[in-house]
Amino acid sequence: MSLRLRILLLQVVGAVVAGAMGIVALVVLDRTRDHLRHVEAANAQLLATTEVAVRTRAYAQRVAELMLLGREGEAELPALRQEVENALDRLREVTLDEMAWLSGPRHEKRNERELGQIEELRSGFAEMDRRARRLFAPTGPTWADDPALRVAVADGLLHGDVIAALARAVSGEQAEVAEIREEEDALTARVTVALVVGLLVLVPLGVLAAHMLARSVSRPVAALAAAAAAVDRGELDHRVAWRARDELGMLARRFDAMAAELANQRARSLSAHAALEGQVALRTAELADANGRLRDLDRFRVHFLAEIGHELRTPVTVLRGEAEVTLRHGPGAPEAAYRGTLQRIAAGAADLGRLVDDLLFLARTEADQVRYHTRRVRLAPIAAEAVHEGEMLARHKGISIDMALPMGEREVEADPQRLKQALLILLDNAVKYSPPGQAVSVECRWKGDMAEFVVRDKGAGIPAEDLPRVFDRFYRGRGAERNADDGSGLGLSIARSIVEKHGGTIEIESAPERGTAVCIRLPLLPRARAAGATARKESA
Amino acid sequence: MPTRVLLVEDDARVAAFVRRGLESEGYAVDTAADGPAGLAMARAAAYPLILLDRRLPTLDGLEVCRALREEGCGAMVLMLTARGGLQDRVEGLRGGADDYLAIDTALIVLTMRRSGTADAERWSRSAVASWRGCACG
């Protein structure tokens, strides 16, 4: 039930109570007025009746006096008679008045009786008057001489039917008044009972209704206030949970929905905050990482520059030393001395140029600026060419290169020049670190979908602790005598960078005094159909 | 009889021109390509002057110098390097070298002192000091 309806109901109950009280009061007032009028009417009737009685008695008394005392004063009789008639008329009037506003069978019956009584009085008086007239008529009986008769007539006159009727009328009116009193008392009693009962029933009912209304309002309001306080404290999971279907129930549901939305928003905000923090942490980590990489790169650059400076210093020193030593001879020096010096300087400058080339190559590789013109090429011819050039390097040390190249036409995706450069670096190293007269072996073979190019020497080998550094820039094996052929110390670095650009790997195995093997692995391209047919023909 | 000098230098190119320079100034030069060989030669013959490359494979110049000093070698020892850093120089001197010179500077000093080089002490105290600034640069 809605709050509005409940308040309306309470008001209706109050109005009903007040209305009932008012109606009771009105009824009581009306009845009291009726009774009062009735009593007045009865009193007026009683008065009129008494008047009739008094006038009648006065008439009768005069008649009796006339009879007993002689005819003097006979002339007053008509006036007295008229007064009786007037009193009777007034009584009739009063009675008719009462009849005009009293209704109901009981009253009609009584009024009829009263009217009857009036007629009875009137006829009684008329009889009395007739007798009196007859007495005083000139032809009337002679009662004056007979005293006994006079007394008898007078008694008859005085105590006749008229008197009796009068007495009856008076007592009737008295009875009526008494009856009205009784009725009034009964009504008062009934009204009192009705009022008490009504009050006893209606007042508790009103109090109960008011209490229920107050209770039905105060409980949800208290729950709402508690919920608002809880939400204010930050307990967003607090709910009013008031399921009534009235306005307060709706308010409670709205409040709960609002609290749920608030909780939702807070959860979203918290998760967004956490995500943001996570992202900040991630970005910070990335920044720290990038910073670390930059720092490493910076260190690497400083180190690289220092290395380059160091590596360039010696060749420059050699050039300068050669020149200075020769210049000390003065103008008289033999031409051969200058020539020799200039030749050595030219050779040293050429070395220096190669070193600078290698450094440039490496620097550009690091910066990813070296262009590779890769295409589908057969590996075997490239390997053969590299070996051929390696043999020229090996010749002056009396070193031979044993070559085992595979039959077949397997191809790789490669830049032939660069790939040959990488293979040649391995051959050059092998020749450099081999004792004179020893053979270097080269093996090129297919293994699954990979090509392997292995160069083995029987040189001094590399100490185990140096193995991790052999691909570092400027690492030089200890077995090599340092001279013009010493190289830049960049060879394996360059070879590795080339091989890795081709999607391959490079590995080194070495044991001191047993030699070194370096293996390059490159991914083979799938056999072309035509190439496959050729290979089958060859193997057949 | 020319003064005998021991040159311990692993870089053949450097060894070649230093030897030529010294020979043209009248020194007799023996060369060794690494530390152990140089040490052995220094022990075998009493050289009045030894030129040691600072950086040698297996046994570097500093270690050779220390070993020689511990054995009571009284030769004049000059440390050579392509670099003339102050730290290298201090280390060299602590290791017992008489001076620490860039290669080209050393050559000039030696050639300036061509005559009377047997008196190692004398030139080391005068000329070497006068070239120190150059060596540091």
Interface residues (C-beta under 8 A of the other chain):
Chain A: H310 R313 T314 P315 T317 V318 R320 G321 E322 E324 V325 R328 H329 R344 G348 R478 E481 R482 N483 A484 D486
Chain B: D10 D11 A12 R13 V14 A16 F17 V18 R20 G21 S24 E25 A33 P57 T58 A82 R83 A102 I103 D104 L107 I108 T111
